[in-house]
Amino acid sequence: MKVSVALNLFNRARNIITDNDDMEKEITNIKQILIGNGYPEKLLDNIINRKEHREKQKVEKSWLSTIAIPYRKDTAEQLQRLFAAYNIKVYVKPSNSLEKALVHVKDIVPKMSQSNCVYKIKCSECEACYIGESSRQVKVRVNEHRLCTKRPPRNEVELKSLEKRSAIAIHAIDSGHKIDFDNVEILGRGFHSHKERLTSEALHILTTSNAVNRKEGIDLSPIWQTLMKQDK
């Protein structure tokens, strides 16, 4: 019987699962499995209670920003350590729990009326897409993209201006494709600062191979590209 095994299992559950209800269920499940393998219940309770007591005594760190990512084997903990160095808290969510939440949670605010979001606009005729961020309502920013597709640049100055304002419009004009402005996808919401939105935008651009963005948002550590390539 190894106490370290029990400690590692409980710690892993706490590090990976951020939802309190899901965490309690997983802790209980681990405890029952360990009891079935000969671990004394009193010993397990002591381990659980000691950890909870230590967590309560910790002073909450003031993070510059927070992001949530789905759990991916061999990279989640590396990403947490990497971003902690930049004072950014990374919450890891099990994929199945995230999917369940997305299925059952109903938006109070209509999608196109949400603000402080990161969004994706797709091409209707190919796999190309554009990822953007805005503090304003999504419908306002999307309408700007729509208008840009109707105004082809007449000279080099207008072309450079359009490239900065709407890369998806450049794709539409260059390819002649129609853009699906009616089915915009919200990739992230509820951000509290411009930097949080830029960070989330950059992460999505980095992990989306068919994004037509002419820039990659905020500059991220080169380590990110290495980690994400290893995880593909």
N, C-alpha and C positions, 0 to 999 in steps of 0.2 A: 504494500500500500504506500503510495507516494503522495504526500501532501502537496508537493509542487504540481502534480497533475491536476488536482482539484483547483488550486490557485490559478493555474494557467487557463483552465476552462472558464472559470467565473470571470477572470479579467478579460478574456477574449470577448465574452458576451457583452460585457460593459463597454468595451472599446468599439465594438462593431455596431451594436444596436443603440439607437438614440431615442426611440420611443419608449417611455417608461413602462407602459403596459406590456409591450412586446418583450422588454428586458426582463420584467418580473416573471413572465411566462417561461422565458428561456432559462432563467436562473432556477426556477422550480423544476423544469424538465431535467436540467443537468444534475440537480440534487437527487432526484429520484433515480436517475441512471447510476449515479455513484453509490447510492444506498444499496441498489441491486447488485453492485459489485463489491460489497463488503465494507464500504466506508461508514463509520458511525455517524448517525444523524447529528449528534451533539457537536462533533468535530466540524461538520459541514456548516452548521449554524454559526459556530464561532468564526469560521473563515468569512462567511457572508457578512456577519454583523461587524467584524473588525474592519473590513473593507469599506462598508457603508459609513462607519464612524470616521474613518480617515478622510473619506470624500467630503463629509460635512465640515470637517475642520479646515479644509483647503480654502484659501481665499480665491474667489473667482477672478481669473485673469481678464484684463480688459483687452479684448481682441480688436484689431484694426478692422477686420471684416470676417465674415463667415461664409462658407459655401458647403453645399451638400453634394455628395457623389455616390453613385451606386457601388456596392462592394465588388471588388475584383481581386481575385486571389493574387498574392505576391506583390501587389502595388498599393493597396489601400493604406497600409501602415507606413510605407515609404512616403506617400503623398502627405500624410498627416505630419510626419516629421519635417518634410521639406517646407510645407507652408507654415508650420509653427515657427520656423526660423524667420519668417517674414511677418510674424504676428497675425497670421490668418488661421482661424479655426476651421478645420475640416470635419464635417459630420458624415459618417458613413452609414448608408441605409441599405439593408438587404434588398436585393432586386425584387423578390416576391412580395415583400411588405410594401415596397414603393409602388409596385404595380397594383396591389390591392387598394392602396390609398388613392391612387389616381382613378380607379374604377368607381369607388364609392363616395369620394368627396365631391360635392356639387359646388360649383362656383356661385357665390352670392352676387358678385359683380360680373356682368356679361364679359365675355372674353375680350371683345374689341374695345371695351370701355376701361379695361385695366390699365394702370400706369406703373412706372418704375419696373419695367419688364425687359426681358431678353426674348426675342421672337425669331421665327423662321418663316421666310416666304419661299415657296417652291415654284419652279417652272412647270407649266402644264404639259410641256411637250418633251422634256428630257429630265435627267436626274439632277440638274443644277438647282442650287438653292442659295439663299442669302440669309445671313444671320446678323441681326442688328440689336441695338439697345435704345431705349428712350425713357425719359422721365415723364413724358406726356402720355395721354391715352394712345393705345396702340392704333386705333382707327385714324388718328390724326397723322401719325408718322407713315402709316401704310398709304394713306391718300396722297402724301407727298411723293412716295415712290411711284404711285400710279400716274400722277401728273407728269413725272419725269419721263415716263415711257412715251408720252404723247408729244414730247418736245425734243426731237433729235438735235444734237449740237450742230451748229452751222460753221464753226471754226475751231481751231485748236484751243482757244481760251475757254469756249463753252464746253468743249470735250473734257478738259481738265477739271472744270467746275462740276460737271456731271459725275465724273469719276469719284469725286469726294462726297457727293450728295447721295448717289444711288448706284451701287455696282450692279444691282439686279436690273435696273433700267438699261445700263450698258449692255448687259447680256441680251435683253429683249430686243434692243435696237440692232445689235450685231448679228443675232441669229434669226430675227424675225419671229421668234417664239412668243406665245402668249404666257403671261404670268398669272398664277392662281392667287389673286389677291383676296378671294372670298374664303379661303381656308388657311388662314395664317395660324401657325402653331406657336403657343406660348411655351418657351423652354425654361423660363425662370421668372419669378415675380417677388414682390415684397422687398426689394432691395432698398437700403437706407441711404445709399450714397452713390455718386457717379462712379467712384472707383470700384465699388462692389459690382455694379452692372458691367463695367468694362472688363473686370476679371472674369466674370461668368461668360461674357461674350467671347473673350479670347479663348477660354477653355473649350467652348463649343466649336469655334472655328477650327481649333487645333485638332479636334477629334472628328471633324466632318470633312471627308476627302473631296466631296463634290461642291463645297462652298465656293461661290464666285467672288467673295470679298477681296478687295484690292489691298486691304490691310488686315492685320491680325489682332486689332484692338490693343489693349495695354500690353506692354512688353512683359513676357513671362521668362522665368529662368530657363536656360537651355536644357536643364536637367529634365524639364517637363517633356520635351519632345522625345528624349531617350526613353523615359518611363512609358509613355503612351505607345511608342513603337514596339517596346518589349511586350506590351499587354495585348497587342493586336493578334 
